[in-house]
Amino acid sequence: MRVAVLSGGRSSEHEISLRSGESVARGLEAAGHDALRVTISREGAWSHEGAPVRLVPGEGLLGAEAAFPALHGPFGEDGSVQGLLEWLNLPYVGSDVLASATCMDKLTLKRLFAQAGVPQVAFAGVGEEGWRERVAAMGLPLWVKPSRLGSSVGISRVGSLEELDPAVELAARHDPRVIVEAHAGGREVECSVLGNDAPDASLPGEVVAHAEWYDFEAKYSEGGMELAVPAPIPEEQAARVQELAVRVFKLAGCAGLARCDFFADPGGGEVLVNEINTMPGFTETSVYAKLFEASGIPYADLCNRLVALAVERHNRTRSYEF
């Protein structure tokens, strides 16, 4: 198939997306596809092989039969590009507009989890009635985050309540919606999910950051983190992580792929859901791909299966009467 691979974009994860997109393109080519590399500039301009790309609703994209939006963060993972691809009437890898937007907004996602009884840390939305009282009851340390940003940008660890307001101001520079979360100890465990209606979970892996916490530098600098696969947790905990990963994937309405992040009690007890990433980093050495490689699915096969899942979902969606 001819697959348009979108990378770059307007978010702070522009460079990471370029790396993901090039890896995806090579993976698709290794699987026998024709990859069309489409770059989106930091200003939002689209180009292919140096020439501007013209987008016409209903007329697809460069003659491609599917799209792989290897875009991270705002304007890529938040439903906006997914909506554009819907207008182009093009099958695309990953979740639809609603699921992408829901998972990108931490406050919305955690409220969905709370309504469904999913185990998670306590949280509060800044500015909501009684939020300071709820935050004070969470204990210390606290984590203050922009609600709709990725890669740990704008996040602060708050060790005293005197540090709360400056941390909120920093987060609000990136997003007017700010969330405060209670601290969760234990292992940082991640699990990849692949599929549409009947998704499969990978082996869980543990992220070991060589920093005070898993920030942007730890995620993307060489030597900033290590991934232990399988995660060194009890068998029962690993099964619980996989069960919860599939559950929240379905709950949020995800499709194609997602990486689910957890906190696992080091004593073998409770597992808490942290968040879902609907388009995680996608180089061959990124966590998502490495977890499935350890689970028996090589990178090129993974790319191939994701395109097939995109076409399957697109055809099913178009079978309904609107």
N, C-alpha and C positions, 0 to 999 in steps of 0.2 A: 504494500500500500504506500501511497504518498502521504507522509505525515508531517504536518507543520509543527516544528518544535519552537515554542515561544520562550525567550529568556531575556534577562535584563530587568526592565521595569523601573518604576518610579520610587520604589521603597529603599530603605537603608540596606536591604539585602540584595541590591543590584548585582554586585560582583559575585556573590554566592550563587545567584540565579544563572549567571553566565556560565559558571562552572558546571552547574547541574544540567543546563541545556546542552552543552557540548558533550557531556557524558551520555545523556539520553540519546542524542543524535547518533553517537557512535554505537550505542547499544542497539538502537533500532536498525542501523545499517548491518550490524553483525547478525541480526535476526532476519535479514533479507528485505527490509523496507527501504524506501527512498525518503531520507530525512531532509526536509526543507528548513534551513535554519533562519528563523525570523527573530531579529533583535529589536527590543523595545528600549529606546533611550531613556535616560533619567528624566527627560522632559515629556516622554510619552509618545515619541515618534516611532513608527514601525518601519523596518527596512529588511530587505532580503537581498543578499549579495551586493550590498551597497546602494540599492535602488529603493526609493520609497514604495511602501505597500499601500495599495488602494483597497479600501474595505467598502463593500456594497452589501447592505442587508439582503439576506436571502441568496447571495451569490457565492458563498464559500470564501476560501482563502487560498489564492495561488494554485487552484486546482487540486488542493489536498483533499484526501478522503477522510482525514481525521486530524485532530490537533492534540498536542501534548503541551499544555501550559506549565512549563517548569519555572513558574514564577512564585516568589515567596513574599509574604507580608501584604501590606495594603496595595490596592490596585492590581493584585495578582491572585491572592489567596482568599480574598474577602467577598467574592461573588461578582465583582465588577467585570472582570474579564470573562467569567463564566456567562454572564448575561450577554456580553457582546458576541460570544461564540454561539449562543442560542439564536441571536438575531441573524448570524451568518448561516444558520442551519447546518452546523458542522458538528459531528461527534467529537467529544473532547474527553481526555483522561481526567478522572477525578470527580469530586462531588459537584452537585448542581448549585445554583445561586443560593438557595435557602440554607442548605447544609454548610456551604462555604462561609456564608456570612455569620451563621450561628456559632460555628467553631472558632471563627476569628475573634469574636467578641467574648472575652472571658466572663464578663458579668452575665450575659445572656446564657452562655453554655452552663455556667455553674448554677444558675437558677433552674435550668432544665434538669440538671443532675439532682438538685435538691427536691424538685417536684417528684422525681422518679425514685427517690431514696437511694441514689448512688453514693457510696461512701467517699467523702472528700473533706478538705480542711474547711474551717470556718472562714467566712469572707464578708465583706461589706462594701457597698458602693459609696464612694465619697459624695457627700452632698445629700444623701438620702436621710430622711427623718431618723434620728437616733443613731446615726452611723458612728459618731465618736464614742458613745457608750458601748456599742457592740465591739468596737475596736479595742477599747480599754479592757474589755472582758476576755479578749483573746490571749492575753499574755504576751511576752516578748521572747525572741525578736518577732518583728512583723515584716511583711514584704509588700511594698507599694509598687504598683505596676500600671502602665497605660493599659486600658482594657482591650485595645484593638491593634496591638503592635506585636511583632515577633522578634525572635533572636535576642531576647533579654535586653533590648534597648529601652532606656528610661526607667529601669528597675532599680529600686533601692532597698537595702536591708536596713531596717530601723531597729536600733538597739535600745532606744528610750523614747518615751512619748514626746519629748522635746524635739526629736528629730522628725516627727511625723509630718508637720506642715511643710518644711523644706522638701521632703521627699515627695509630697503631693504636688508641690509646685513644679518639681522636675518632671514628674510623670505627665502633668497637665500641659507641659510644653509640647508634648507629642500627641496627646489625645485628651479632649475634654472629659471623656469618660475614664475615671480612675478607680481601680479596685485595690482594696487592702486585704491581704490574706494572712491567716495565722501560719506560724512556722510548722513544718512537718519534718521530723527527724527521720532517720532511716535511710535505706538505700534508694537511689534514683534509678528506677527500672523502666525500660522502654520496650514496647511491643509493637510490631508492624502488623497491619491488617491488609488483606488483599481479597477483593471480590465485590459483588453487588448484593444480591439478596441473601446469599449463603456464604458470607465471608470466612476466610481462614486466618488464624492468628499464627504469627511466627513464634519461634523460640524467644523468650524474653532475654534481654541483655541488661547488664548494669553499666551505667555511665559513671566513671570515676574521673572527676575533674581535678586537674592539677592547679587549683586556685581556691580562693575562699569559697566561691560558689560558681555554679555553671553559667557564667556570663558570656557575652559575645566573644571575648578573646579566647576563653576556654573552649568554646564551641568550634571556632574556625581557625585558630592558630595551631601550627604544627606542634604536636606534643602537649597541647592544652588539655586533652582528655584521652582516656582509654575506654574501650568498650570490651567488657567481659561477656562472652557468649558461650554457653548459656550463663545467665545470671547465677551467681553463687547463692541461691536461695533454696529453701526446702521445696520438695516436689509439690506439696499442697499449695504453697504460695505461688509457684510458677503456674499451676493450673488455674488458680484464682485470677492471676494477671491476665491470662489468655481469655478466660471467661468474661471478665470485665471489659477487656478490649473489644471483643465482639459485641457485647451488650451495648456499650456506649457508642460504638460505630453505627449500630442500627438505630439507637435512640436518637442520635443527631441527624439521621437520614443520610449518612455518608455513602459514597459509592466509589468503586475503583480501589482507592488506597487511602490509608491514613496511618500515622504513627501516634500511638497512645502512650502517655507518660504517667508514671505512677510513683508513689512513695511506699516502700515496703518495710514494715517493722523488722529490724534486724534480728529480733527474737523469734521470727517465724509467725508473728501474729497478723495484725490488720494490714490490709492493702488499701491505699487511698488513691483515687483517680485525681490526677493533676489537670491534664488538658489533652486535647486532640489537635494534631497538626494535619490538615487535609492535603497539603503539598509540602512535605518535609524535604530537607536537603536531599538531592538525588544523584550525587556523584557515586561512583562505584565503591568509594570508601565511606559514604555517609551511613548513618545508623540504619536507616530504613532498608537499604539494599544489603548491608552486611548481615542484618538479622535474617533476611530471607535466604541469603546465600548459605548461612549456617543451617537453615531449615531445608536446604536441598533445591533452591531455585536460583540458578545463576543469573547474573545481571541482564544479559541479552534476553533470556526467557522471560524475565520479569517485565521488561519493557514491552515485549511482544504480547504478553497476557494482558497488560494494562490497556493497550490499544484495542484488543479484542473485547474487553469489558466495556470500553467506551462505546464501541459500535453496537454492542448488544443493548446497552442502556438507551442509546439514541433511538434505535429501531423500535424498542418497546414503547418509549415515550411518544414517538410519532404515530404509534398505532391507535392512540386515544383520540377521541373527538373533542376538540376545544370549542 
